Amino acid sequence: MVAHFPNRLESGARLEGARALLETVGLTRDYPGIRALDAIDFDLQEGEVHILFGENGAGKSTLISMLAGANTQTVGEVLFCGEPVTLSSVHEARELGISAVFQEFSLIPEMSVAENLFLGAEQTKHGLLQSRLQREKARQILDGLDFHIDPNAKVDHLTRAEQQMVEIAKAFRSDLLVLILDEPTASLTSHETEQLFELIEKLKKQGVGIIYITHRMAEIRRIGNRITVLRDGRFVDTVDAKTTSDDELVHLMTGRVVGEVFPAVKFNPDETILKTTNLSSTDGGILDVSIEVSRGEIVGLAGLVGSGKSRFGQACFGALKLSGGEVEFKGKRPKRLTPRHMLDQGLLYLPSDRRREGLMMMRSARENIALASLNVKPFSNGWFLDRSGEAGIVDTLADRLNLSPRRVERPAEHFSGGNQQKQMLARSLTRDFDLIIFDEPTVGVDVGTRAAIYEFIAELCEAGAAIVLISSDLPEILHLTNRAYIFYRGRVQTELSGNEITETNVLSHFFEREAA
């Protein structure tokens, strides 16, 4: 059930004949040496979902940051309900009724859910914080959204999906006219995604305008009205979300067609590299998991968010404490199951959360790419780092993965999501790895970058590496793997191989099976 949230529009507002809530005229944003957005004309009508579509670095995040008050334009104008406005802060935008939920969370981990919801808008009386009132209002917002989260819970004790819900809930603490959602379903389960879509439909009927960024075609068809495509910071076209085909969209964005996204992989399974027997973790995230992975193949781990597939990858890398079972790597039990030791033995794990677990966001691309190989040549020379050797390898890898912009001394946080992902991927080429575990390698990246990542993974496999692909994106499992294990509540439901890896077979094991 979705609660009614007040807004300043009549509840019967509809798309047909609707007025424009937000408009941009010639909106431009310059950074030193870079034009991130170039003379964009855009409008959002009341009661519509307007999709922003484009590759990473196309200008989508720059545009919404200005509309949300987090950034200001160099040139151009923003109109709100037909009147020119200057959105100089997020607070100012929210006062008008514009709220954004960004892909990267802005939560304070040490604070409670209620404190985060009202951060900057605390409930006070005579200068004193009204903690009980604040918790009650937080509970009303969360219940209205059908989000089952304790307002008293500390944010750092929540799952990533729950943190995403808190970010969404923050947008509803005041009157809402414009809601901006940046890849909101990336961390949500299918049930939670359905809740969000129900909420979006409710808001549309109330006349709220929604700007929605996603790379998932099914979501565009499900909730979108119009799509504006951006490329290299410029406007390409605005098209109808229901009638424009996937091929047309991808071609507008990249010049590719959908059929070119997934490469044909030549599998050549050889010696067994990884074998686990009845592996279980102390936190209960994985239970009695037995899996084998060989050189020259891509093994998929599929399942819903929280099914245990990511926990398994962390366990094999030594980043999760085990309560039982065995890990064999290259035919031997590791002397120490720690990330440092497993790296030295030839196993690399690339996590799904690049900002919190994968990258040092304030450090350079060069440092992030080199991170897994600082103790081997040419990155080190005995006790000391070899800066010239490091620079040579990193420059070569930046060229190979088409890092954009090609500035390896630039901090990771200043790159787009897709180019941050490329920095993690580049680590797998800094030394010879026998096994590489890719955990959700394409979360939040565009179709063009996805195609490059898939080609990269295929090349590693064909060169003789063993690959584990952990993915919640079903087409990746269907098109890239030769074997797949399906997880449910920490256990492996089944193993599929070859022609058995179909959408029906995979999905049928995503949920608990009834006893015969």
PAZA-523797 format. One line per field, with one value per residue (C-alpha): x, y, z. Coordinates in steps of 0.05 Angstrom, whole numbers, plus 5000, padded with zeros to 4 digits. Example, Ala and Ser with C-alpha at 12.3 -4.5 7.8 and 13.67 -1.06 7.14 Angstrom:
2
X = c(5246  5273)
Y = c(4910  4979)
Z = c(5156  5143)
This chain:
516
X = c(5000  5026  5008  4984  5037  5016  5038  5017  4983  4911  4908  4873  4930  4945  4999  4952  4950  4997  5041  5116  5143  5216  5249  5321  5342  5412  5437  5513  5565  5640  5696  5769  5784  5718  5648  5605  5539  5528  5466  5413  5339  5297  5228  5190  5114  5070  5049  5102  5164  5217  5275  5346  5385  5457  5526  5566  5596  5539  5519  5459  5488  5512  5442  5405  5457  5439  5364  5372  5411  5476  5511  5502  5504  5557  5508  5433  5368  5324  5249  5205  5130  5145  5187  5263  5297  5367  5378  5439  5431  5397  5358  5333  5310  5274  5238  5209  5189  5248  5280  5334  5355  5426  5460  5514  5484  5490  5476  5514  5530  5536  5468  5399  5350  5306  5366  5386  5315  5312  5385  5386  5311  5310  5245  5257  5217  5246  5314  5310  5311  5244  5273  5208  5169  5224  5221  5145  5148  5202  5158  5099  5142  5171  5103  5072  5124  5115  5189  5198  5256  5264  5273  5320  5367  5437  5448  5513  5474  5428  5436  5451  5379  5353  5400  5371  5302  5324  5352  5285  5247  5287  5253  5185  5197  5166  5118  5139  5130  5192  5226  5294  5314  5384  5389  5342  5333  5407  5406  5333  5302  5247  5194  5225  5228  5154  5140  5179  5141  5074  5097  5117  5048  5015  5058  5043  4969  4981  5015  5087  5138  5194  5262  5288  5357  5364  5401  5349  5304  5248  5243  5237  5179  5146  5143  5170  5130  5186  5260  5313  5379  5444  5512  5578  5541  5495  5422  5408  5333  5269  5227  5166  5182  5129  5140  5216  5251  5312  5352  5333  5350  5418  5434  5415  5460  5521  5513  5510  5452  5430  5455  5526  5527  5543  5604  5607  5653  5697  5699  5755  5749  5814  5843  5800  5824  5773  5736  5694  5663  5605  5628  5590  5602  5595  5542  5498  5505  5526  5508  5541  5561  5600  5624  5678  5709  5760  5807  5777  5705  5657  5616  5555  5528  5455  5400  5362  5396  5416  5414  5487  5521  5563  5579  5607  5655  5678  5688  5733  5774  5783  5740  5686  5697  5680  5646  5657  5676  5738  5767  5817  5854  5897  5892  5914  5882  5908  5955  5918  5850  5861  5854  5929  5947  5895  5918  5989  5965  5929  5857  5826  5757  5726  5668  5600  5603  5659  5654  5653  5693  5728  5761  5797  5753  5800  5861  5882  5863  5936  5936  5870  5891  5957  5927  5927  5999  6041  6086  6105  6147  6144  6104  6156  6231  6247  6225  6206  6152  6177  6140  6164  6146  6077  6064  6082  6035  5978  5982  5980  5919  5883  5891  5869  5805  5792  5791  5756  5783  5853  5879  5908  5926  5854  5819  5771  5712  5717  5705  5637  5611  5631  5701  5707  5688  5743  5795  5774  5774  5844  5870  5859  5913  5966  5991  5974  5912  5888  5817  5779  5713  5671  5615  5560  5611  5560  5519  5502  5539  5511  5502  5566  5609  5573  5592  5665  5664  5633  5686  5740  5714  5709  5781  5806  5768  5794  5865  5859  5835  5779  5722  5666  5611  5564  5504  5433  5425  5395  5417  5490  5481  5444  5493  5561  5566  5576  5555  5513  5498  5432  5432  5373  5380  5453  5448  5459  5392  5419  5474  5458  5504  5503  5433  5402  5418  5351  5309  5256  5305  5343  5282  5248  5304  5304  5253  5243  5221  5163  5177  5155)
Y = c(5000  5069  5129  5196  5250  5323  5366  5433  5405  5382  5306  5298  5326  5284  5282  5305  5381  5382  5442  5440  5436  5443  5470  5484  5532  5526  5495  5490  5468  5477  5448  5464  5438  5401  5420  5369  5396  5436  5479  5429  5444  5398  5398  5356  5356  5344  5272  5242  5199  5229  5181  5209  5159  5159  5130  5144  5212  5234  5289  5258  5265  5336  5356  5327  5356  5425  5412  5386  5448  5410  5447  5511  5522  5562  5587  5578  5583  5539  5552  5524  5526  5577  5624  5632  5606  5601  5534  5550  5493  5426  5458  5513  5462  5421  5484  5490  5416  5386  5326  5280  5209  5202  5137  5148  5152  5213  5179  5187  5114  5129  5163  5131  5125  5180  5227  5216  5228  5296  5316  5391  5396  5371  5375  5427  5468  5530  5509  5439  5375  5337  5267  5230  5273  5262  5187  5187  5227  5181  5121  5153  5165  5095  5062  5104  5077  5006  5005  4959  4994  5014  5090  5078  5032  5057  5065  5025  4965  4965  4927  4966  4956  4984  5043  5056  5057  5108  5152  5147  5162  5227  5256  5251  5291  5353  5371  5341  5368  5340  5274  5256  5183  5161  5085  5073  4998  4979  4953  4932  4862  4848  4858  4924  4947  4932  4974  5031  5026  5026  5089  5122  5107  5138  5200  5207  5208  5263  5305  5296  5299  5247  5248  5177  5152  5078  5033  4978  4974  4936  4993  5045  5006  4996  5067  5116  5167  5203  5191  5244  5217  5252  5239  5272  5327  5344  5333  5279  5269  5262  5201  5163  5110  5061  5060  5069  5002  4979  4980  5052  5073  5039  5067  5138  5130  5094  5077  5003  4954  4909  4845  4872  4879  4807  4774  4701  4669  4609  4565  4515  4487  4458  4444  4459  4523  4532  4479  4490  4435  4449  4521  4559  4628  4650  4702  4650  4684  4620  4549  4484  4511  4465  4494  4481  4530  4513  4552  4575  4581  4633  4606  4648  4656  4679  4694  4750  4806  4776  4704  4692  4695  4756  4728  4666  4709  4746  4680  4651  4715  4710  4772  4732  4689  4616  4568  4505  4472  4475  4519  4489  4536  4507  4439  4461  4488  4559  4567  4631  4648  4724  4775  4788  4715  4699  4758  4731  4662  4690  4702  4771  4792  4856  4878  4904  4969  5006  5068  5035  4972  4975  5043  5096  5152  5209  5176  5177  5129  5108  5087  5051  5011  4991  4973  4897  4892  4940  4884  4855  4880  4928  4964  4952  4944  4906  4948  5009  5028  5036  5099  5096  5022  5035  5095  5056  4998  5043  5087  5025  4997  5064  5063  4991  5002  5070  5107  5174  5225  5195  5229  5176  5227  5250  5227  5168  5208  5255  5200  5176  5110  5070  5098  5083  5011  5009  5027  4965  4922  4945  4913  4844  4861  4886  4815  4744  4721  4648  4665  4731  4740  4795  4816  4855  4885  4927  4958  5030  5031  5045  4997  5019  5008  4942  4917  4936  4901  4837  4836  4845  4787  4743  4758  4739  4673  4656  4672  4616  4651  4622  4671  4674  4723  4743  4778  4799  4817  4754  4768  4768  4698  4674  4702  4699  4635  4562  4539  4572  4560  4588  4613  4620  4639  4622  4554  4529  4509  4477  4476  4489  4482  4495  4495  4485  4559  4588  4644  4594  4546  4601  4639  4575  4566  4639  4621  4565  4499  4462  4392  4337)
Z = c(5000  4982  5025  4997  5003  4999  4941  4913  4851  4844  4853  4786  4744  4682  4628  4573  4573  4633  4647  4651  4721  4703  4640  4621  4566  4539  4603  4602  4653  4645  4686  4676  4606  4600  4578  4616  4590  4527  4516  4539  4529  4571  4603  4654  4655  4715  4722  4677  4683  4638  4628  4620  4577  4556  4567  4630  4621  4574  4623  4659  4729  4714  4691  4752  4800  4775  4777  4849  4871  4883  4826  4787  4712  4676  4624  4614  4652  4695  4697  4753  4739  4684  4728  4725  4788  4816  4851  4892  4943  4954  5011  4966  4914  4967  4991  4921  4922  4882  4915  4887  4904  4876  4857  4909  4979  5023  5090  5155  5176  5250  5255  5260  5203  5233  5242  5170  5144  5177  5171  5158  5174  5246  5285  5339  5389  5423  5396  5426  5386  5388  5381  5395  5345  5294  5303  5297  5232  5205  5221  5184  5122  5122  5135  5080  5032  5058  5077  5137  5170  5244  5250  5309  5270  5255  5181  5181  5207  5146  5082  5019  4995  5061  5055  4985  5016  5068  5011  4976  5040  5050  4989  5023  5086  5054  4998  4932  4862  4826  4844  4813  4817  4795  4784  4844  4833  4829  4901  4907  4905  4855  4910  4932  4859  4851  4913  4882  4816  4853  4889  4823  4793  4854  4848  4774  4789  4840  4787  4811  4755  4758  4725  4723  4704  4687  4638  4644  4583  4621  4671  4615  4584  4651  4678  4626  4585  4548  4539  4528  4502  4517  4485  4504  4542  4484  4470  4418  4417  4459  4440  4464  4517  4495  4420  4412  4405  4443  4379  4366  4437  4437  4369  4391  4451  4423  4349  4367  4362  4419  4385  4389  4464  4483  4452  4431  4483  4464  4526  4536  4607  4632  4701  4763  4796  4852  4890  4952  4995  5043  5052  5107  5137  5210  5191  5158  5090  5057  5078  5053  4986  4940  4874  4822  4772  4718  4673  4608  4630  4658  4716  4735  4805  4800  4850  4882  4921  4988  4963  4984  4916  4934  5003  4969  4928  4990  5027  4973  4975  5050  5065  5102  5163  5154  5203  5163  5098  5054  4999  4950  4903  4848  4881  4951  5014  5024  5084  5103  5075  5074  5017  5018  5013  4960  4918  4921  4902  4840  4860  4850  4875  4847  4893  4871  4911  4878  4922  4990  4977  4910  4903  4943  4918  4938  4907  4835  4780  4777  4850  4845  4784  4815  4883  4877  4852  4892  4918  4849  4791  4755  4809  4863  4865  4927  4987  4946  4896  4825  4801  4730  4723  4753  4708  4645  4661  4684  4622  4578  4615  4613  4537  4532  4572  4540  4607  4596  4608  4600  4663  4709  4763  4769  4834  4823  4850  4791  4739  4716  4745  4683  4684  4758  4740  4687  4741  4780  4718  4700  4764  4733  4681  4729  4741  4721  4758  4755  4779  4776  4812  4782  4830  4793  4744  4705  4761  4742  4675  4607  4548  4513  4575  4587  4518  4532  4600  4570  4515  4567  4609  4547  4529  4599  4595  4526  4549  4601  4664  4706  4714  4765  4745  4802  4772  4787  4714  4682  4610  4634  4662  4599  4548  4581  4622  4605  4674  4728  4801  4827  4900  4947  5021  5024  4990  4919  4890  4827  4775  4702  4642  4567  4537  4606  4622  4600  4630  4653  4685  4721  4747  4770  4822  4847  4900  4951  4920  4950  4975  4928)
